[in-house]
């Protein structure tokens, strides 16, 4: 039993809330059951559920608990606790992620002072200035903050400490490029603005944006003009996070220089454009695919980062569950048929397909792919790119591919009935076909293919297996902390839990950019088309009947796979529910 729990029990005895005999029984229960202190106090009638929060706030104010202890001993989330604490202290609670913070306030103050006080200026009006503090109860810090704003009344905001850290880090990043922004402003006012090719400051800024995003493991960079600012966001582990925020005047030269780099028309701002450029960042060659879209305040620019080394991932390193990996390997050894990889956009389908092709390519095998667009080049593989302008659609390319005597065909996406029909014909005439579909789960892919108007007997004869997948963010190993889930949550997932389990929550540190997550892992489910399921498809059986048969044959769904990973401390249950709960 922890020191924290001991202190809490002594406090309860001293205040005659429980006696020593009850404290001894509670200690025993804590050691022998998975329940936390809060659950035991409620179950034994010492507290009503609604009064528990008042007790926890009292413990916190007296210094018996920190925020981590609140969750581990009472299974109360940080957000719910801070909302209650704010109400108790008669302060305002704020979710900083859903609020547009005024960064200009922070730029007027010495950053070291803000960092020392752990204070984040959020907004101001004519009378008040609103400051989020990591420790809203520290009167000395409140007085220090008031001295920083002598002409205004300081209003303290209660917010999650890791959110405050995250935004202070962003301000620090902005401080580091203040000199470069001044240099760009000088260039804008001089003749360099008339000729963007001579603007060296903008080139340095682009390099910093690319470097920062690559170091943060981003897959895409979004540059968006708003009414007052130019915002740069990076998609890290599938989630967008704000990286930089510039004043509006930086946007036009930045957009022009990016268009020049990728051979786009600088003057064309009314039509969407696409381009590519390459650059060596941190001694490594990267390709960048860039897309522009006219919006209300200018153009939205999205840059996809293509790291050539990343895609050459081995199939066994994708993170598939061991049983699923064996089923997928068996399907890949089929002499002919269709293997579908399904999931929403950004779920890693292309990476899985490339890994599969990489595993089975050889000098004896002719592999041809048709993609839109070709993102990475594979050895020993002939890759075709769809070109709608030249009428080279998926269906047209597929017809030509069949005359090229392939053994294995990979179709980037089956979008229409014509493409699907040709793919099925290819599978039935001795080819192994890999393709993707946008369906939520493996069993849905079967019924979705039927809905496209293909005869059930053709589908049943050609399908080998369907793999569905999602990507969940992995907990940062440097800062994750143990968590006790409420009993009702444990009961709802009990049937999926391994024997020894421990759940964790995301905290946030410098290594993971204050998100609490570092990298991603695949959740998957694989439906091999057995003879029983094949005959059910031929008879037009419902999705429910096919799923029942699959479960009888040992099918494990994605949510079950995710719960096991959360129980083993790889990810959080919230992440699993976010991506896999249908």
N, C-alpha and C positions, 0 to 999 in steps of 0.2 A: 504494500500500500504506500502511496506517495506521501511526502511531507505535507503537500498542499492539503490532501484529504485528511490527514491527521490534525492539521491546524483547524480545518473547518469543523471537524467533529468536536474538538476541544471548545471552540467558540459556541457551538450549539449546546454543549453541556454547561458551560459557564453562564449562558443566558437562559438556562433551565428550559430549553426547547425540547431536549431529549435527556434521559438519564444515562448513567454509565453502562447499565445493562443493555439498553437499546443501542448505544454506541458500539458495544462489543458485538452484538448481533449484526449490525450494519457492516462492520469491518469484515465479519465472516462472509456475509453475502457478496461483498465486493470482491473477495478473493476466489469465491467458488462459482460466481455467475458472470455473465457478460453484461449485466446491468450496470449503469453508472449511479453515482451518489444521488443525483436528482430523482431518477426513476424510483430508487429504493425508498427515499423519503416520502414520495407521493404514494407509492403502493402501500406503505405501512401507515398512512393516514396522518403523518406528522405535518404535512402541508397540502393545501389544495393546489392544483396545477397553476391556477391564475396568481397565487401568492408566491410561487417559486421565483419568478422574475424579480420581485421586490427583494427577496432574500439574497439573490445573486448580486444585484446592484449594491446592496449593503456590504457584502463580502468584498466586492471590487473596490468600493470607495474606501474601505478600511485597509486595503492593500493585501488581503489574503489571496486574491486571484489576479492573474493577468488574462488577456483575451484568449490565449490558448487553453488555459485552465477552465475557462467558462464552458468551452465546448467539450473538453474531455470529461469533465465532472458532471455537466448538466445537459449535454447534447443540445445546446442553444447556439444557433448560427451567429457569427460575428455581426452580421447585418441586423438581425432581430434584437440582439443585445444592445448594440449601439443606438438603435432607434429608441429603445426603452430608457437607456441611460440619458440620452438627449432630453427626453420628455421629463425625466426625473430632475435633471439639472436646469430645466426650463431654457434649453438651448435648441438650435435648429440642427436637424440631421440632414446630411446631403450625400447622395450617391454621386460622386465626382465624375464617374464615367458617363452619366446621362446629363451633365451640365456643361454649358459652353463657358469654360474658364477664361477670364480676361487676362491674357498673358502680359499685356502691356503694363499692368500694375507691377508685376514681379520684376520687369526689366528696369523699372525706375529705382529699385532697391538693390543694395549690395547682396549678391547671391550667398556669400559666406554667412551672412547674418541670418538669412532665411533657413539655411541648412542647419546652422547651430541651434536655432529655436525650433526646428522641425515645424515650421509654419508656412502655410501655402495661402497667399492672397487669392481669393476666389472672384470677388466682384466688389464694386463700391457704388454708392450713390452720393448725393450732395452732403449727407450728414454722416452716414455710416461706412465703415469698411469691414467686409466679411472675411474672416481668416479661419482656415481649417487648421486645427492643431492636433498633433499625434497624441498629446496628453492634455485634454481639455480641462482637467482639474488642477493643473499646476498654476497656482496664483502668481508665482515669480515670472513664469514665461508670459502669462497674460499681461503683467505690468511691463515687461520688456517690449512686447509687441505694441502696447499702447504708446510707449516712448518713440517707437519707429514712426507712428502715425499721430503726431501731436495735435493736428488740426481736426481730426475726425474721431468719432466714437467707434471703438473696436467691438464688433459682434463676433463671438466665438462660434465656429461651426464644428459639429461632431461629424467625423468621416472615418472610413476605414484606413488604418495606418499604412497598409501596403499601397492604397490608392494615392495617399499623400506622397509617399516615397516615389511612386511612378511619375507623378507630375513634376516633382522637384527635379528628378533626373532629366526630364524633357527640357525644363528651363535651363539646366546646366549645359545640355547639348546646344541649346540656342545661344547661350552666352559664348560658347567656344567658337562660334562662327560670326560673331558680331563684326570683327575686323573685315572679314570677307564680304559681308553684306555692304559695308561702307565703301569698299573697293568697287563693287558692282554698281552702286549708286553713282559713283564718280564716272564710271564708264558709260552709264545710261545718259548722263548729262553731256558727255563729250561726244566726239565723232564716232566712237566705237559703236554707239547705239544704231547708227545708220548702217554699219556693216557688222552684223553679229559674229562673223567669222573671226574678227579681231578681238572679241571680248574674252579675255583670259580668265577673268573673275568668275564668269558663268560656267566656264569649263571646269574650274576648280570646284564650284558648288555642285555640279552634276557628279563629279567624281566622289565628293563627300557623301552625297545622297546614295549613290550606288554602293559605296564602301560600307556605309552604316547599315544599309539594308542587308547586304550580303553577310556581314558579321553577325547580324541578328537572325540569320537563317531564313530570310524572307523569300517568298516565291513570286510575289508581285509588288510593284510600287505604284501607288495611285497619287497623281498630282492634280489637285482640284482647286480652281479659283472660287472663292466665296465673295460676298459683297465687300468684306473688309480685308480678307487675308488670302494667302496662298497656302493650302494645307498639303503636306506630304504624309501619306499613310503607307504602312507596309503590312502585307499579309504574312503573318508569322504563325506557323502551325495552324493554318486555316482561318485565323481570326485577324481582323484589321486592327492595327494600333497606330496611333498618331506618332510620327517620328519627328517632323519639323513643322513649324508654323512661321511663315514669312509675311511681311507686309505685301499688299496687293501689287506694288510697283515692281516686285521681283519676278512676278509671273510672266509678263510678255517676253522679256529676253530669254527666260528659262525655256519657255515653250518653243520659241523660234530656234534656239540652239539645238534642242532635242530633234526638231523636224529636220534641221540641216544634217545632223549626224545620221539620220535614218533615211535620207534621200526623199523626203516628202516636200510638197509644195508649201513654202512658208506663207505665201499670200492667201492660200485657200483655208478659210476658217468656217465655211458654211457646210462643208461635207465631211463625213468621217474619212479618216485615212489610216493606212497600215504601213508599217515599215520595219526594218531590222537594222541593228548595228552590232558590232563586236567591240569588246574592250578588254584590256588586261587589268584586272583589279587584284591587288595583293599578290601579284606574281602569277596569276592564274587566268586563263582565257575563258571569257564568258560570252555567250550570245544573248542579246536582248531583243525581244519582239515587242514592238510599240504600237499602240492603237490610240487614235484621237477621236473624240466625239463632241460635236458642238453642243454646249449647254447654255443656260441662261447667262452666266457671268463670263463666258469665254469657251474654253475647250477642256473637257476632262481627258487627262492623259494617263494611260495605264501601260506600265512596262512589265513584261513577263521576263523573269530571270531564268535563263536556261543554262544549267550547269551540266556540261557534258559528262562529268565523272559521276554525277548522282544517279543517272538512269541505268548505269551498268551494274545495278544492284542484283545480287544473286537471289534466286527464288526462295532459298531457305532463310535468307536474311529479311524477308518481307514481314516476318512476325506472325505468320499464320499459326493457328493452333495445330499441334502435332497431328491430330487425327485428320483435320481439314487438309493439311499439307500432303498427307499420304493419299487422300482421295483425289486431290488435284493432280498429283504426279501420275496416278493410275489413269486418269482421264486423258492426260497429255500423251500417254503411250498408246492411245486408241489408234487403229490404222486409218479410220475415217470418221467423219461426223462433225457436229458443231459444239464448240464450248463457248458459252456466253459468260462474260464478266460484267456484272451489273452494279449499279450504284449511282448516286447523284453526281453532278459536276464537282470535281475537286476531291473525289474519294479515292484517287490513286489507281483508277482502272488502267490507264495507259502504262503506268509503271509496272503493274502486274503483267500486262500483256508482253511488254518488252522483256521482262525477266523470264517469262515462259519461253518466248522465242529464243532468247539468249541461251536457255538451258537445253533446247533441242536442236539448235542449228548445227550443221555439220557440212562437210564437203559433199557428202552423198545426198543431201536434202536440198531441194530448191524451195526457198521461202520467198513469197512475194507479198508485199503489204500495200494497201491503199488507204491513205490517211488524209485528214483535213485539219491542220497542215502536218507535214512531216516535222516533228519537233526534234528528234535525235536521230543520228545516223547509226545503223547497226551493220556490223561486218557480216559477210556471207548472206546478206539479205537485200533483195531488190525492192526499193521503196518508191511508190507512186504517190504523187500529190494530186488531190482533187482540184480541178480547175473549171468552175462553173461557166466562166466566159467562153472557154474553148469547148463547152459541152462535155467535159470529162467529169461526169458525175460518178458516184459510187457504183451505180448499176452499169454504166458504160465501161468504166475501168475494170469492173469485175468480169464482164464478158470477154474483154481483151486478155485479161490475166489467165483465164481458162485455156486460151490458145497458146499460152507460154509454157505449158507442161509443168505446172507447179506440183509440189507434194503438200505444202502447207500454205494456207492463205490467211492473212490477217486483215480484217475489214475494220477500219477505225470506228464506224458506227452504222448500224442498220437503221436507216431513217424511214424507209418506205417499203411497201409490199413487193415492188419489183426487185429491189436489192435483196430482200429476204428470200424471195423465190429462187433467185440465181444462187444464193449462198446455200440453200437447201439442196438444190440440184448438184452443186459442187460437192457437198458433203455426201450425197447418195451415190456419186460417181467416183468415190475413192479418195477424196481430199479431206485433210483435217483443216477445219475452218475455225479461227478464233475471231470473236467479235464482241462489241459492247452494246448494252442496252441501258436506258435510263429507267430502271424500275427499283422499287423500294426493297424488295427481297427476292430470294431465289425462286420461290413458288409463284410469285406474281409474274415473273418473266414468262413462265409457261402459258398462263392465261392471257397475258398481253400479246404474245406471239399468235395465239389462236384468234384474238380479237382483230388481228391485222388481215384476216381473211384467208389464211393458209389452211388447207385441209388438215385436220388433226392427224390422219394417218401418215402424212409427210413429215409432220413435226415429230411424232413419236419414233419414226424410223431414222431420223437424222440427229436428234439431240443426244449428246454424250453426258454432259454435266453443265450445271449452272452454278457459278460462284458469285455471291453478293458480298459487297464489302463497304466499310466506312473507315474513316480515320479518326482516332481519338487522340487528344493531346496527352502526352506522358507527364507524370508529375516530376518536378525538378528534384533530383536526388539530394541536392544541397540544402533545400529548405522545407521539404514536405514535413508535415507534422501529423502525429497520430490523432485519430478522431473516433469518437464513440457515436454510432448512429442510434437514433431513437428506436425503441423496441418495435413500434408499428412498422417502421421501414425494414428492419431485420426480418420480421415475420413475412413481409410481402416478397422477399427474395430468398427466403430460407432454403427452398428446394434447389436453388442454383449454387449455394455456398459450399466451398471446400471445407475440410475438417478444421484446419487451423487458418483463421483469417484475421486480417487487421486492415481496417480502412484508414486512409489518410486524406488530408485536405491540402489544397494549394495555399502557399503562404506568399512567396515572392521575395527574391533577393537580386543582387547585382548580376549573378550568373544567368538568370532567366528573365532579365529586364522587368523585374517586379511582377511577373504574371503568375509565377508558381508552376509554370509548365515549361518543359524543355524537350522538344522533338515530338514526333507522333508515332503511333503504332496502329496497325491494322486490326480491325475486328472483321471476322468473316464467317460466312456459312456456305457450305457446299452441298448441293443436291445432285448426287450421281443419279442418272436416269437408269434405274434398274428395270428388269423385265416387267415387274408388277406395275411400276409407275408408267412405263412406256405403254402398256395396254390400257391403263386408265386414261392417258392422254388421247390415245386413238379412239376411245369411247366417249371423249368429251366430258370427262368427270370435272366436278367443281374444284376450285382452289382448296376448299376446306377438306375434301376427301383426299386430295393429293397430299396435303400437309399431314393429315392423320397417318397415311401410309408411310410417308417419309420419316415421321417420328418413330413409328414402329421399327423402321430399318436403321435407327440410330442417328437421325438428323438432329444436329444441335444448332439452334438459331443464334443470330448475332447478339441479341440481348443477353442470352445465357453466357456466351463467350465473353461479353463485356463485363458482366457481374463478376465472373471468375478473376478477370484481370484487375478489377477494382479491389476485390477481396485480397488479392496478392500484393496490393500497394503499388501497382504499375500506373493506374490512372484513378480518377475520382468517380464516384457513382453518378454525380451530376453530369460529367462528361459522357458517360455511357447512356444515360437517359436522354441527353441532348441529341446524340447522333443515332441511337439505335432503338429507342422506344417508339413503337408505331402506335 
